[in-house]
Amino acid sequence: MNLLRSPENRLWLHITFWAAWIALWCNLFGREMPMLQAVVQALLLAATYAVFVYANLRIGIPRLLWTGKYGWYALSLLVLIPAGGLAVWQLLLFMGPNEAIQDQKPIITAISAAANVVFMIFLTTSLKLALHSLEQQQTNRQLENQQLQTELNFLKSQVNPHFLFNTLNNLYSLALTKSDRAPEIVLKLSAILRYMLYECNERMVYLNKEIEYLRNYIELEELRQDGSNLIELLVTGNTDRKMIAPLLFTPLLENAIKHGLNRTTANAWVRMHLDVNAMDLSFTIVNSKAPQSNFHQKPLPNPVLLAENAARSSVRTGGIGLLNVKRRLDLIYPNRHAFAVSEATDTYTVTLKLTLTE
């Protein structure tokens, strides 16, 4: 909620302003007259100023200045200022003898009154424009946060079906062969879905929960690989009470499995190292790739390019890829992350570094 737009807050802001203004004039008038008379005169003077101040605040600014009618707004000020000066001058004369007024010529007193009106209009206009600017900034931030949250929810919704469909395909294959491992996969899948549906709906989750989810994912994938390939996860550093955006590591592991393990006949591997040093997290995932045995063999596609193409066509294929990860990092960790992909002769490496929250 925008606190500046609250009617109660606006009312108290106006009351505070006029109370301070009346107190100032009571102090000035109180030097020459009894305090009760000074209060009455300060109230009358405040009421007179308020007529012209609110004519500018309620009519001039919203109906002329903010609608682009600058000429008409300037003309309104040319009317308000002399009229306000005349009204204040007449009020001062009506309120009775005053040494400051008696020592001045009438024209000087009128000009001084007009100058006070100019000051009041300038001051209140500046305050109104400043508060309006703050309101707009708050509104823009709220809209940006809503848009970011909407986009993040959409990106996360792409993660869940992608993994679910892959796992169900694996389970279907094992069910066809009546594998004894099918029940174990169901249990692992149940734990993973529980996390995805009930625990990772927040913007941030505990890092330990995310690591536990990643381990379940690895165990489920190892069952599908039937021990022919290796998937390792090494966690170092203090991960307690650290918070992280959910499901950041999963697409990286999915790409490593899809373009590393699944494209190699045997003895393929994926190695991950997650290190936490204070509030800095480093996650590195390296996967083997099939060697190109002869010159005429078609080169193995770069998994980064495949993932990015899949992300661009996510509506058609359901893939998310590295572009999804990059976009989420830009939204959640702006200027607080580094993401790099490198390729060697027989490996692909993805490195993610970011600053955590606690």
C-alpha positions in Angstrom: 0.0 0.0 0.0 1.2 3.5 -0.9 1.4 5.2 2.5 1.5 8.7 0.9 -1.9 8.1 -0.7 -3.6 7.3 2.6 -6.3 9.9 3.4 -5.4 9.8 7.0 -1.7 10.4 6.4 -2.5 13.2 4.0 -4.8 14.9 6.6 -2.1 14.6 9.3 0.5 16.0 6.9 -1.7 19.1 6.3 -2.5 19.5 10.0 1.2 19.4 10.9 2.1 21.9 8.2 -0.5 24.5 9.3 0.1 23.9 13.0 3.8 24.7 12.5 2.9 27.8 10.5 0.4 29.0 13.1 2.9 28.4 15.9 5.5 30.6 14.0 3.1 33.5 13.6 1.8 33.2 17.2 5.4 33.6 18.3 5.8 36.7 16.1 2.5 38.3 17.1 3.0 37.4 20.7 5.9 39.8 21.0 3.5 42.7 20.5 0.2 41.6 21.9 -1.4 39.1 24.4 -1.0 35.5 23.4 -4.8 34.9 23.0 -5.0 37.8 20.5 -1.9 36.5 18.8 -3.5 33.0 18.4 -6.7 34.5 16.9 -4.8 36.7 14.5 -2.6 33.8 13.4 -5.7 31.6 12.8 -7.3 34.3 10.7 -4.1 34.8 8.7 -3.7 31.0 8.2 -7.3 30.8 7.0 -6.7 33.6 4.5 -3.5 32.1 3.1 -5.2 28.6 3.0 -7.8 29.9 0.5 -5.2 30.8 -2.1 -2.9 27.9 -1.2 -5.6 25.3 -1.7 -6.9 27.1 -4.8 -3.5 26.4 -6.3 -3.1 22.9 -4.8 -6.6 21.6 -5.6 -7.4 23.4 -8.9 -4.3 25.0 -10.4 -1.9 22.1 -10.2 -4.1 19.1 -10.9 -6.3 20.7 -13.5 -3.9 23.0 -15.3 -0.2 22.1 -14.5 -0.6 18.3 -14.7 -2.7 18.5 -17.8 -0.2 20.5 -19.7 -2.0 23.8 -19.7 1.0 25.7 -18.6 -0.1 29.0 -20.0 -3.4 28.9 -18.1 -1.5 27.8 -15.0 0.8 30.8 -15.2 -2.2 33.0 -15.7 -3.9 31.5 -12.6 -0.8 32.4 -10.5 -0.8 36.0 -11.9 -4.4 36.2 -10.5 -3.8 34.3 -7.2 -0.7 36.2 -6.1 -2.0 39.8 -6.3 -5.4 38.7 -5.0 -3.8 36.9 -2.1 -1.5 39.8 -1.3 -4.4 42.2 -1.3 -6.5 39.9 1.0 -3.6 39.5 3.5 -2.9 43.2 3.5 -6.5 44.1 4.2 -6.7 41.5 6.9 -3.6 42.9 8.6 -5.1 46.3 8.6 -8.4 45.0 9.9 -6.8 43.1 12.8 -5.7 46.4 14.3 -2.6 48.4 15.0 0.7 46.7 14.4 4.1 48.4 14.8 5.6 46.7 11.8 2.7 47.9 9.6 2.5 51.4 11.0 6.2 51.9 10.2 5.7 51.0 6.5 4.0 52.7 3.7 0.8 51.0 2.4 2.4 50.0 -0.9 5.3 48.4 0.9 3.0 46.5 3.2 0.9 45.3 0.1 4.1 44.2 -1.7 5.3 42.4 1.5 2.0 40.6 1.8 2.1 39.6 -1.9 5.7 38.3 -1.4 4.5 36.2 1.5 1.7 34.7 -0.7 4.4 33.9 -3.4 6.5 32.2 -0.7 3.5 30.2 0.6 2.4 29.1 -2.9 6.0 28.2 -3.9 6.6 26.3 -0.7 3.3 24.3 -0.8 3.7 23.7 -4.6 7.2 22.3 -4.0 6.0 20.0 -1.2 3.1 18.8 -3.4 5.3 18.1 -6.4 7.9 16.3 -4.2 5.3 14.1 -2.6 3.7 13.4 -5.9 7.1 12.3 -7.2 7.6 10.0 -4.3 4.1 8.5 -4.8 4.9 7.9 -8.5 8.2 6.2 -7.5 6.4 4.0 -5.0 3.7 3.1 -7.5 6.3 2.3 -10.2 8.2 0.1 -7.8 5.0 -1.7 -6.9 4.2 -2.3 -10.6 7.7 -3.5 -11.3 7.6 -5.9 -8.3 4.2 -7.2 -9.5 5.5 -7.6 -13.0 8.7 -9.3 -11.8 6.7 -11.7 -9.5 4.4 -12.5 -12.4 7.3 -13.3 -14.7 9.1 -15.3 -11.9 6.0 -17.3 -11.3 5.7 -18.0 -15.0 9.4 -19.1 -15.2 9.0 -21.4 -12.2 5.9 -22.9 -13.7 8.0 -23.8 -16.7 10.4 -25.7 -14.5 8.0 -27.9 -12.7 6.2 -29.5 -15.8 9.5 -30.0 -17.5 11.0 -32.1 -14.8 7.7 -33.9 -14.1 7.3 -35.0 -17.7 10.8 -36.3 -17.8 10.4 -38.3 -14.6 7.0 -39.7 -15.7 8.6 -40.9 -18.9 11.3 -42.6 -17.0 8.8 -44.2 -14.7 6.7 -45.3 -17.7 9.8 -47.1 -19.2 10.5 -48.9 -15.9 6.9 -49.9 -15.5 6.9 -51.5 -19.0 9.8 -53.6 -18.0 8.3 -54.3 -14.6 11.4 -53.0 -12.9 11.7 -53.4 -9.1 13.0 -49.9 -8.9 9.7 -48.3 -10.0 8.3 -48.1 -6.4 11.5 -46.3 -5.3 11.2 -43.8 -8.1 7.6 -43.2 -7.1 8.7 -42.4 -3.5 11.5 -40.1 -4.7 9.2 -38.4 -7.1 6.7 -37.9 -4.3 9.3 -36.2 -2.2 10.3 -34.0 -5.1 6.8 -33.0 -5.9 6.0 -32.2 -2.3 8.9 -29.7 -2.3 7.9 -28.2 -5.7 4.2 -27.8 -4.8 4.4 -26.8 -1.1 7.8 -25.5 -0.2 9.3 -23.6 -3.2 6.3 -21.3 -3.9 8.1 -18.5 -2.0 10.5 -16.2 -3.6 13.3 -17.6 -1.4 13.8 -21.0 0.2 16.4 -22.4 2.6 19.5 -23.5 0.8 19.5 -26.8 2.7 16.1 -27.6 1.4 17.2 -26.9 -2.1 20.3 -29.1 -1.6 18.0 -31.9 -0.3 15.8 -31.6 -3.3 18.8 -31.7 -5.6 20.1 -34.9 -3.9 16.7 -36.5 -4.4 16.7 -35.5 -8.0 20.2 -37.1 -8.4 19.2 -40.3 -6.7 16.2 -40.6 -8.9 18.3 -40.0 -12.0 20.9 -42.5 -10.9 18.1 -45.1 -10.7 17.2 -44.4 -14.3 20.9 -44.5 -15.4 21.1 -48.0 -13.8 24.6 -47.4 -12.5 26.2 -47.0 -15.9 27.1 -43.3 -15.4 28.2 -41.2 -12.4 26.5 -38.2 -10.9 28.3 -36.5 -7.9 27.4 -33.6 -5.7 30.0 -32.1 -3.3 28.8 -29.5 -0.8 31.3 -27.5 1.2 31.0 -24.5 3.5 28.3 -23.4 5.9 24.8 -23.7 4.3 22.8 -23.2 7.4 20.1 -20.4 7.4 21.1 -19.3 3.9 18.3 -18.4 1.5 18.2 -18.9 -2.2 15.8 -18.7 -5.1 14.2 -22.1 -5.7 15.0 -24.5 -8.6 18.1 -22.6 -9.9 20.3 -25.7 -10.1 17.8 -28.1 -11.6 18.0 -26.8 -15.2 21.8 -26.9 -15.1 21.7 -30.5 -14.0 19.0 -31.3 -16.6 21.2 -29.9 -19.4 24.2 -31.8 -18.2 22.3 -35.0 -18.1 20.5 -34.4 -21.4 23.6 -33.3 -23.4 26.2 -35.3 -21.5 25.0 -38.6 -20.0 22.3 -39.3 -22.5 24.6 -38.6 -25.5 27.4 -40.9 -24.2 27.2 -44.7 -24.4 28.9 -45.5 -21.1 31.2 -44.2 -18.4 29.9 -40.7 -18.6 29.8 -38.4 -15.6 28.5 -35.2 -14.1 30.3 -33.6 -11.1 28.9 -30.7 -9.1 30.5 -28.7 -6.4 28.5 -26.2 -4.3 30.6 -24.1 -2.0 29.4 -21.4 0.4 31.8 -18.9 1.8 30.1 -16.4 4.2 27.3 -15.1 1.9 28.9 -16.0 -1.4 27.8 -19.1 -3.2 29.7 -20.8 -6.0 28.1 -23.7 -8.0 30.1 -25.5 -10.6 28.8 -28.4 -12.7 31.0 -30.2 -15.2 29.8 -33.0 -17.5 31.7 -35.3 -19.9 30.8 -35.3 -23.5 31.3 -37.9 -26.2 34.5 -37.7 -28.2 34.3 -37.0 -31.9 35.9 -40.2 -33.3 36.4 -39.2 -36.9 36.6 -36.1 -39.1 33.4 -36.9 -41.0 31.3 -37.4 -37.9 28.7 -34.7 -37.3 29.9 -32.4 -34.5 28.0 -32.8 -31.2 25.8 -29.8 -30.7 26.8 -27.3 -28.0 24.4 -27.9 -25.1 24.3 -24.1 -24.4 23.0 -23.4 -27.9 20.5 -26.3 -27.7 19.3 -25.1 -24.3 18.9 -21.5 -25.6 17.0 -22.7 -28.7 14.8 -24.9 -26.5 14.1 -21.9 -24.2 13.1 -19.8 -27.2 10.7 -22.5 -28.3 9.4 -23.3 -24.9 5.8 -22.9 -25.9 6.2 -25.7 -28.4 8.5 -28.1 -26.6 8.2 -27.3 -22.9 11.9 -26.8 -22.5 13.4 -24.1 -20.4 17.1 -24.3 -20.7 19.8 -21.8 -19.7 18.0 -18.7 -20.9 15.4 -19.4 -18.1 18.1 -19.6 -15.5 19.8 -16.4 -16.8 16.5 -14.5 -16.8 15.7 -15.5 -13.3 19.1 -14.5 -12.1 18.7 -11.1 -13.7 15.3 -10.7 -12.0 16.2 -12.0 -8.5 20.0 -11.2 -8.3 20.6 -8.1 -10.3 24.3 -7.1 -10.2 24.8 -9.9 -7.6 25.6 -12.9 -9.8 28.0 -14.2 -12.4 27.0 -17.0 -14.9 29.5 -18.5 -17.2 29.6 -21.5 -19.6 32.8 -23.0 -21.1 33.7 -25.9 -23.3 36.8 -28.1 -23.5 37.6 -31.0 -25.7 35.8 -33.6 -23.6 33.8 -31.5 -21.0 31.3 -28.7 -20.6 31.4 -26.5 -17.5 28.8 -24.2 -16.1 29.7 -21.9 -13.2 27.3 -19.9 -11.2 28.3 -17.4 -8.5 25.9 -15.3 -6.5 25.4 -13.5 -3.2 22.9 -15.2 -0.8 20.5 -13.7 1.7 20.1 -14.9 5.3 
